[in-house]
Amino acid sequence: MHPTAFTIGSLTIRWYGALMALAIAISVVVAYVESRRKGINGDDVLDMGIVAIICGILGSRLGWILTSPDVLWYLAHPLRILAIWEGGLSYFAAIVGGVLGATWMIRRRKLDWWQMADIAAPLLALSFGIGKIGCWLNGCCHGTVTTSPLGVIFTDPLSECELLGQSVWPAQLFNSLSGFAAFAILYWIVARHKRFTGQVFIWYLYLYGTTSFAIEFFRYIPVHVLGLTPNQWTGVIIVVLGLIASARLSRHKTPPPPTTPQAGGVADDQGDTAV
């Protein structure tokens, strides 16, 4: 796999950055369309998306750098921190940054936080699936050494793989498939049969937490805490938070907000029907 998508002069664009940009573009368009179908002001959603993207990218880059063994090098070369097109982004840190930015905009525009989270949840999973293809091409987030016929060998010296020339598990593709599967489940099953506002986002927490926990066993992660990787502990926390949120929200059985068509929009007759 070759990590470089194309080069313009001295600027090198990696597949990782290109696919992340594609994932963001798709997510913004779909979120805009879905919001209008649900009677939400599309301009508010676009503004929220812009803020969430900026905060997500900043959080993703800072999260990756702070947990990188090269953190001191980046502190000595601060301009390289901005080189996000070279790869080196943390998905979980992106979610945290994006959620914080989106929450700020949601409060300013007086939107329903859980309703917006339900719209965003399938798109977070889709973005994860697309982004992990970028990791595959970039060579990062790879698996441990294996003799399995599923093993792959990274040989490109520009690859971010730490085990060049050795057969490793294609953990990036496992993650990518889990993201696409989660998107399908959330968008075509959970969203159409949810019983309360917030349920789609909660199921995203379940799916992301459990699948990432399982796939971590195949990943090459030298750092372990009490037998688990930091990402596995994060997965545990995410699932627990989902259980707590589900217990609180389902107790009230709040029906999804009624759908009303906007000018130029299309009414959604099924997506928010309580079951």
N, C-alpha and C positions, 0 to 999 in steps of 0.2 A: 504494500500500500504506500502511495506517495502522499505525504501530508500537504504539499503545495498545490493549490488550485491554479493560480496564475501569478505572474509577476508584471508589475507596471513600473518600469524604471528601477528604482531602489526599493520600491514597496512590494513586499511579498504577502500575498493573501493565501492563508491556509484554508483547507477545506473545513476545518473546525469552525472558523469564524464565518465563512460563507454559509454554512448550513445553519448556524445559529441565527444569522440574519434572515434566512429563509423561514425558519421556525417562528421568529418574531413577527414577520410580515403576515404569515398565514394566520397566526393567533389574533393579531389586531383586526384583520378583515373579518374573520369568523365572529369574534366578540362583538364587533360593530353590528353585523347582520343579526346575530342572536338577540342582542339588546333591543334592537328596533322591533323585532318580532314579539318581544315581551313588553313593549310599550315604554321602554327606557330611552331617555334622550341620548341619541347617538353621539352628540358632541361631548357630553359628559364622559361617555365611555372612552372616546378617543383621547381626551385630556388625561383621564385616569391611566390609560394605556401608556401614554408618553412618559408620564411620571414614573409608572411602575417599571417600564423598560430601563429608564436611566438609573433608577435606584437598584434595579435588579442587576444590571451590568456592573455598577460600582460595587455592590455587595458581593457579586460573584468573583470579581477580580481580587478584591481585598481578602475575601475568604480563602481563595486559593493561595495567594501569596503568603498570608499569615500562617498557613499550614504547610507551606513548601519548605523543603530543606535548603532552598536558595533564598530564603527570606532576607538574609543579610546582604546578599548581592543586590537584590532589588532595592533595598534601603540605600545602598551606595549608588545605585543608578535609578533614581526615582522616575525618570522619563520612560524607562522601559515598563513601568507599571501600566502605562496607558496603551501598550502594544497588545491589545486584546485579540487582534487578528492573528497573532502567533499561537493562540491557544492558551490554556492555563486559566480555566474558569471553573468555579465550584457550583454545581447545580443547586445544592441545598442552600448555599449562601445567596444564590440568585433568587430563590424563592423567598427567603427571609427579607432581602432588600426590596424585592418587588411587592411583597405583602405590606411592608411598612409604608412604602410610597403610595400604594393603592389605598391603604387605609386612611392616609392623610387626605387624599382627594375625595374619597367616599364621604368623609365627615364634612368636608368643605361643600360638597354638592348635595349633601343630605340624602344619600342613596342608602339602600338596604345592603349591609355588609354581606350577609349570608346569601342573598340573591345574586350579588355580583360574584361571590366565591363559587356558586354553583355554575355560573356561566364560564368562569375561568378554569375550573377543575379539569374538564376534558382537554382543554388546550394546553394545560401544564403537562399532562401526560403525553400529548402529541409532540410537544416541543422537546420533551425528554427523549422520545423515540428518534426524532430527527437529529437532535444534538449528539446522541450516542453514535450515530453513523459517522459524524465528524470525529468523534474520539477514535473510532475504528481506523479511519484514514490517517489520523494524526499519530496513532500508536500509543496514546496515553490510556490509562484506565484498563490496561490489559490484565489477563489472567495469570495464574501460576503455571509453572512448567507441567506439561502433561504428555503422556504417550498415547492419548486418545486420538483416533482418526479425525476428530473434530479440531484438533490442535492446529494452530497457524504459526507461521514463522515470519517475523518482521526483520527485514534485512536492510532497509533504507537507512543510511547513516543520519538522515535528517529526522527520522522518526523519534517520537518521544518514548518509545518502548525501552524499558530498562533491561530487558532480557533479549537483546538482538541476537539473531541466529539460533534461538532456541524455540522449540515448539511450546506454545502457551495456549491456554483456553481463550477463546474469543469472547471474553466477558462483556466487551462493549456491545456485541451483537445480542447477547442474552439480555442486556439492559434495554437495548433498542426494541427488541421484540416485546419485552414486558411493557414498555411505554405505549407501543401501538395497541397491544391487547387491552391495556387499561383504558386507553382512549375509546376503543370500541365498546367496552363494557359500560363506561360512564355515559357516553353520548347516546348510544342506541338502546341501552337497557335501563340503567339507574335513572337517568334524567327523565325518561318517559313514564316511570312508575314511582317516582319519589312521593313519599307521604308527608314530608315537611320540608320547608326551605332550609337549605344547608346540608341536606342528605347527600347530594352529589359530591360536594367537597369532602365530606366525611369519608365517603367511600374512596375518594382519591387518596386520602391519608392511609386508609387500610391497604389499598392496593400498592401504593408506592412503598410504604413501610415494610410490608411482608415480602414483596418481590426483591427489593434492594437488600433486605436482610439475607435472603437465600442466595442471591447471586454473589454476595460478598465472599462466600466460601470458595468461589472460583477465582476471585481477584487476587492480584499480587499486592498485598498490603503488609509491609513489614511491621507496622505499628499495631499492637493489640493491647487492649485494656481489659483485664479480667477474662481473657480468652476470646474477646470479640473485638472487631475493628471499630474505629470511631463511627463509621457509617452505620454499622449494625446497631450500635447503641442509639444513634439518631433514629433509626427505623423503629426501635422499641418505643422511644419517646413519642414519635409521631403516631403510632398505633394507639398508645395510651391516651394521648390527647384526643384522638378521634373517638375513642370509647366514652370519654368524659363529655365531649361535646354532644355526642349522640344521645347520651342519657338525659342531658339537660334539654335539648331541643325536642326530642321525641316525646318528652313528658307533656309538653304543651300542644303537640300535634298541630303546630301553626300551619295552616294551608298556604301554599305558594300564592304570591300576590296575583290578583286577577289580571288577565292579559287584555290589553286594549290596543287596537291598531293606531299607529301614528301616520301622519300624512306621508304617503309614499312608502309606507311599510306594509307588512302582511301580518294579519292576526295569527297567533299561534293557538290552535284549538285543542291541542293534545298535550304539548310538552309539560304543562304544569297542572294536569288533572290529578287531584288527590285520589289515592287508592286506599 
